[in-house]
């Protein structure tokens, strides 16, 4: 195997393990913080008050996806008025906590 192939294999392996790992936040605190998420993301059919906007299921979602999405809403890189307000109200630690909890529960 060439050196480039070995580096590629090492990077791919690192991503594979990272992608499935749970966040390092406090799951118990995350469970408390997600009460506002349930209003839209916990409704059967995963739709909110705006029927033209599908709301993704977040239970069991990949932790890194949740962390990235919330940081993007917080910074304004993703735009949805409700989610931007939610993201901006959270500290980095609270985002980690939410991701730890949501990624640890079974999808509904």
N, C-alpha and C positions, 0 to 999 in steps of 0.2 A: 504494500500500500504506500502511496506517495504521502509526503508530508501534508500536502493540501487536503488530500482525502481524509487523513487522520484528524486534522483540524476541523474539517466539515462534520465528521462523525461526532467529535467531541461537542461541538456547538449544538448539533441536532439532539444529542442525548441530553444536554443541559436544558434545552427548551422543552423536551418531552417531560422531564421530571418537574420542571418549574411550572409548566402549564397545568399540571394536575394537583399541585400542592395547594393546601388551604392557606389562607392569609394568616399572618402572625398576630392579628388583633385579638382583642378580648371578646370571645363569642357571647358571653353573658351580657356585656354592655351593648353589643351589636343587636342582640335580641330586643333590648329595650328601645334602641334607636330606630328600628325598622317599623315602629308602629305607624309612622306617617306614610311609609311605603305601601302598606296594605290597602290604603284607600283606592289606589289605582292598580297596583300590581297583584293584589290579592283577590280581586273581584273575579268570580267565575266568568270565563270567556276572555279574560285578560284585556278588557276594554275599559276605558275610563269615560268621563262625561263628554269627551270629544270623540264621537263614534268614528270619525275619519282618521283618527290617530291610533294605530294598534299599539298596545302596551305590552312589552315583552315580559315573559315570566322570569322572575329573578330567583326563585327558590332553587337551590342547587346549581346556580350559575357559577362559572369559573371565577374564582376570587380575583385574579388579575384583571379580568374583563370588568368586573364591578369597580375595582379601584381606578382603572383607566377611565372608564365612563364618567364616574363621579368627579374625577379631577378635570376632565374635559368640560363637563358642565360648569364646574366651579370657575374655570378660567375663561369660559365663554367660547371655547373651541367647538363645543356642541351647543346647539341652540334649541331650547324648548323652555318657555317661560317658567313652568312649574319646576322642572328639573334643575334649571339654573339657580332658582331660589333655594332649592334643597341643597344643591352642591355647595353654594356659597355660604350656607349656614353651618357646614360641617368642617371640623378640623381634620387634619391629615390622620390623626389617630382615630377619630370617629369613623372615617372612611375605611380604615383598616379593620376596625371592629365590625362594621356592617358587613364588609366582605367576608370576614372570618365566619360570621354567623350564617349568612346566606349561602355560602359555599359548602357549609357543613350539613345543611338540611336536605332532605330528599325533595326532588321536584314534585309539584302537585299536578 
